[in-house]
Amino acid sequence: MTTTLYGIPNCDTVKRARTWLDGQGIAYTFHDYKKAGVDTTVLARAIERLGWERVLNRRGTTFRTLPEADRADLDADRATAIMQAHPSAIKRPLLVHDDTIEAGFSPERYATIF
């Protein structure tokens, strides 16, 4: 079983997810968007499974500071382009555990995954 957590190290939600995983003794790899960039294959899988609406973080500062023209009339292709260009616009963390993909962190949801 492989587990990878995608995110940004200084994000509070990512920190909570990492603390939870560490506390449960779950081994995982951390993929830092700032250092390693976006894994486009994983992003495409997440969008396919969860929908771009759930993967795109529209409540975050990164998305809200984009020009209105970029935020208007979104579809999967435009949302994907935004997330590839601005990794901070991806809902964090993105957890990939074997065949499961989860966006965001919830201790209850993680407990059901593991």
C-alpha positions as CSV (number, residue, x, y, z in Angstrom):
1,M,0.0,0.0,0.0
2,T,1.3,3.4,-0.9
3,T,0.1,6.7,0.6
4,T,1.0,10.1,-0.7
5,L,-0.1,13.4,0.7
6,Y,0.0,16.4,-1.7
7,G,0.1,19.9,-0.5
8,I,2.0,22.9,0.9
9,P,3.9,22.4,4.1
10,N,2.8,25.7,5.7
11,C,-0.9,25.1,5.2
12,D,-2.7,24.5,8.5
13,T,-4.9,21.8,7.1
14,V,-2.0,19.9,5.6
15,K,-0.2,20.2,9.0
16,R,-3.3,18.7,10.7
17,A,-3.4,15.8,8.2
18,R,0.3,15.1,8.6
19,T,-0.1,15.2,12.4
20,W,-3.0,12.7,12.2
21,L,-1.2,10.4,9.9
22,D,1.9,10.5,12.1
23,G,-0.2,9.9,15.2
24,Q,-1.7,6.8,13.6
25,G,1.7,5.5,12.6
26,I,0.8,5.6,8.9
27,A,3.7,5.8,6.6
28,Y,3.3,8.3,3.7
29,T,5.3,10.3,1.2
30,F,4.7,14.1,1.2
31,H,4.6,15.8,-2.2
32,D,5.4,19.5,-1.8
33,Y,3.7,21.5,-4.6
34,K,6.1,24.4,-4.0
35,K,9.2,22.2,-4.5
36,A,8.0,19.4,-6.8
37,G,5.2,21.1,-8.7
38,V,1.8,19.5,-9.6
39,D,1.7,15.9,-10.5
40,T,-0.6,16.2,-13.5
41,T,-1.5,12.6,-13.6
42,V,-2.7,12.6,-10.0
43,L,-4.5,15.9,-10.5
44,A,-6.3,14.4,-13.6
45,R,-7.3,11.3,-11.5
46,A,-8.6,13.5,-8.7
47,I,-10.7,15.6,-11.1
48,E,-12.0,12.5,-12.7
49,R,-13.0,10.9,-9.4
50,L,-14.1,13.9,-7.3
51,G,-15.0,16.4,-10.0
52,W,-13.1,19.7,-10.6
53,E,-15.6,21.5,-8.4
54,R,-14.4,19.6,-5.4
55,V,-10.7,19.7,-6.2
56,L,-10.5,23.5,-7.0
57,N,-10.2,25.5,-3.8
58,R,-12.4,28.5,-4.7
59,R,-12.4,29.8,-1.1
60,G,-8.6,30.3,-1.0
61,T,-6.7,33.5,-1.4
62,T,-5.0,32.3,-4.6
63,F,-8.2,31.7,-6.4
64,R,-9.9,34.8,-5.1
65,T,-7.0,37.0,-6.3
66,L,-7.1,35.7,-9.9
67,P,-8.6,38.1,-12.4
68,E,-12.4,37.9,-12.8
69,A,-12.0,36.8,-16.4
70,D,-10.0,33.7,-15.2
71,R,-12.6,32.8,-12.6
72,A,-15.7,33.2,-14.8
73,D,-17.3,30.5,-16.8
74,L,-15.2,27.7,-15.4
75,D,-15.2,24.2,-16.7
76,A,-13.0,21.2,-16.2
77,D,-10.3,22.3,-18.7
78,R,-10.1,25.9,-17.4
79,A,-10.1,24.8,-13.7
80,T,-7.3,22.3,-14.5
81,A,-5.3,25.0,-16.1
82,I,-5.7,27.2,-13.1
83,M,-4.6,24.4,-10.7
84,Q,-1.6,23.5,-12.8
85,A,-0.5,27.1,-13.0
86,H,-1.4,27.9,-9.3
87,P,-0.9,24.8,-7.1
88,S,-2.2,26.7,-4.2
89,A,-5.6,26.7,-5.9
90,I,-5.8,22.9,-5.3
91,K,-7.9,21.8,-2.3
92,R,-5.5,20.7,0.4
93,P,-4.4,18.3,1.2
94,L,-4.9,15.8,-1.6
95,L,-4.5,12.3,-0.2
96,V,-3.9,9.3,-2.5
97,H,-4.0,6.0,-0.7
98,D,-3.9,3.0,-3.1
99,D,-7.0,3.5,-5.2
100,T,-8.6,6.2,-3.0
101,I,-8.3,9.9,-3.5
102,E,-9.5,12.4,-0.9
103,A,-9.5,16.2,-1.1
104,G,-9.3,18.1,2.2
105,F,-8.8,16.7,5.7
106,S,-11.3,15.2,8.1
107,P,-10.2,12.9,10.9
108,E,-13.4,10.9,10.5
109,R,-12.9,10.4,6.8
110,Y,-9.2,9.5,7.1
111,A,-10.2,6.9,9.8
112,T,-12.5,5.2,7.3
113,I,-9.8,5.2,4.6
114,F,-7.2,3.6,6.8
